[in-house]
Amino acid sequence: MFYLLDKFYQDTNDDCLGSLLGGFNPYLFSDSMSADPAAWSDWETSVKKITSEELLTSDEAFQATKIFVSFHQEEFGFDLSWLIDNLNTMTPYCEEWKTSIRQALL
């Protein structure tokens, strides 16, 4: 999720998205964990809405990403409707998502 959203941020420099990304940037700590435990908890909650499995498929991770972004817009007032619109036009088979998955696996 981080790599896909970071790509959107690099393309737009959107302040709301930048604020959201700051909480779970995997480069802030050597163990690649979220800087914000609440953001990690929000991610886990989003995942649980999709599956109870510990390992996600690409499709499940993509769906959880959409839930996570929508939650942050609704719960915390982030203006991310443009991002939600973009995510809703994408599929877990699009090149942007595949590239994000490859980055995460490095």
C-alpha positions in Angstrom: 0.0 0.0 0.0 2.7 2.5 1.0 4.5 2.3 -2.4 1.3 2.8 -4.4 0.2 5.8 -2.3 3.7 7.2 -2.3 3.7 7.1 -6.1 0.5 9.1 -6.0 2.1 11.5 -3.6 5.2 11.9 -5.8 2.9 12.7 -8.8 0.7 15.2 -6.9 2.5 16.5 -3.7 -0.9 16.4 -2.1 -0.6 17.7 1.5 -3.3 15.4 2.9 -1.8 12.3 1.3 1.7 13.4 2.5 0.4 13.7 6.1 -1.2 10.3 5.9 2.0 8.7 4.4 4.2 10.3 7.2 2.6 8.0 9.8 3.5 4.7 8.1 6.6 5.4 6.1 8.7 2.1 6.2 11.9 4.0 5.8 11.7 5.8 9.1 12.7 2.8 11.2 15.3 0.1 10.6 12.7 -2.7 11.1 10.4 -1.2 8.3 7.5 -0.9 10.7 5.1 2.0 10.8 6.1 5.1 12.6 2.6 5.4 13.9 1.2 2.3 15.7 -2.4 3.7 15.2 -1.8 3.6 11.4 -0.7 0.0 11.7 -3.8 -0.8 13.7 -5.9 0.9 11.0 -4.2 -1.2 8.4 -4.9 -4.4 10.3 -8.6 -3.4 10.7 -8.8 -2.7 7.0 -7.3 -6.1 6.2 -9.7 -7.9 8.6 -12.6 -6.5 6.6 -11.2 -8.5 3.6 -9.8 -11.7 5.1 -8.8 -13.4 8.3 -5.7 -14.9 6.7 -2.3 -13.5 7.8 -0.9 -13.5 4.3 -2.7 -11.4 1.7 -3.2 -12.0 -2.0 -2.4 -9.1 -4.3 -6.2 -8.5 -4.7 -6.8 -8.6 -1.0 -4.1 -6.1 -0.3 -5.4 -3.8 -3.0 -8.9 -4.0 -1.6 -7.6 -3.3 1.9 -5.7 -0.3 0.6 -9.0 1.2 -0.7 -10.7 0.6 2.6 -7.7 2.1 4.5 -7.8 5.3 2.4 -11.6 5.6 2.7 -11.4 5.1 6.5 -8.9 7.9 6.8 -11.0 10.3 4.8 -14.1 9.5 6.7 -12.6 9.2 10.2 -10.0 12.0 10.2 -11.2 14.3 7.5 -8.4 13.8 5.0 -9.4 15.2 1.7 -8.7 12.1 -0.4 -11.7 11.8 -2.6 -9.5 12.3 -5.7 -7.3 9.4 -4.5 -10.3 7.2 -3.8 -11.6 8.0 -7.3 -8.3 7.0 -8.8 -8.1 3.7 -6.7 -11.7 2.9 -7.8 -10.7 3.1 -11.5 -7.6 0.8 -10.9 -7.5 -2.9 -10.6 -5.0 -5.1 -8.7 -3.7 -6.1 -12.2 -2.7 -2.6 -13.3 1.0 -1.8 -13.7 1.1 0.7 -10.9 -0.1 -1.9 -8.4 2.3 -4.6 -9.7 5.2 -2.2 -9.5 4.2 -1.4 -5.9 4.1 -5.1 -5.0 7.6 -5.6 -6.5 9.0 -2.7 -4.5 7.5 -4.2 -1.3 9.1 -7.5 -1.9 12.6 -6.1 -2.3 
